[in-house]
Amino acid sequence: MSSVSANGIRLEYESYASARHPTILLIMGLGCQLTRWPMALCDELVSRGYRVIRFDNRDVGLSTKMDHTGTLDLADLAMSFMMGKPLAAKYSLEDMAMDTVGLLDALDIKSAHIVGASMGGMIAQILAARHSSRVLSLTSIMSTTGNPALPQARPAIAAASLQTMTAPATQTAKVTSGVNWWQSIGSPAYPTDPSILRDAASRDVQRSFHPTGVARQMLAIASGADRRALCAGIVAPTVVLHGAQDPVIPVEGGRDTAAAIPGAELRIIPGMGHDIPHELIPVFVDAITTAAMRAKKQ
């Protein structure tokens, strides 16, 4: 693992395969560390002839924690969120897109195939629209446009999401909380073995546990603008992948994303929730490489 200076902060990243190969840059979602991109996915993309980079967004994992931006009252934040009160963000999704540009600059990558999951898809959309010369192709996964008219997360899921910003007292409780979260948002047709979920949650907790960072990222999402007009300016070949049973960002978010981006291909996966099940890795790889191959043909 390595880190670089990007947009005034440090970003932790991992790179696989030679820099001579076309780069696929993976941007993860809310509160998720780079390790949430399965190695099986990375390995398969490398086997297809790509260099793969995954990294920790600001405020998660081993990248810079933005604690200097001020403290957060998590209980008050949760109440305000549930009551629909205005939320003051410490930074924006646009700032996070600039982090990604900074990472590309630091690694001397002129352009890359960009893949974003959930919040990462939102960041990827901004990157593709505002920095089109840096984006060869776009794969937007289980994400949305910020259209306020779209269905939102199920109430139980929204409440569980807010609970992830709390800090359980013990290591065991932290791991259990993580397992419960991933079970609640997982793919109904492709459930992950609880032991695998526990191993992943334990790894995450040991690597970094920073719930206030999750809260700040959530604020960035909640305060974000409707991106439909922005997405209309995306010129990169785009594939939009979304689970039909996604409880966090309902499938309408994927449909709206594909409708907003000119020429985007929409792929709705039956039985998929808001995760990357092992059984669906070939589906994810095919979506990513399809977008990349379309860019090659341009």
Buried (B, 14 or more C-beta within 10 A) or exposed (E): EEBBEBBEBBBBBBBBBEEEBBBBBBBBBBBBBBBBBBEBBBBBBBEBEBBBBBBBBBBBBBBBBBBEEEEBEBEEBBEBBEEEEEBEBBBBBBBBBBBBBBBBBBBEBEBBBBBBBBBBBBBBBBBBBBBBEBBBBBBBBBBBBBBEEBEBBBEEBBBBBBBBBBEBEEEEEBBBBBBBBBBBBBBEBBBBEEEEBBEBBBBBBEBBBBBBBBBBBBBBBBBBBBBBEBBEEBBBBBBBBBBBBBBBBBBBBBBBBBBBBEEBBBBBBEBBBBBBBEBBBEBBBBBBBBBBEBBEEE
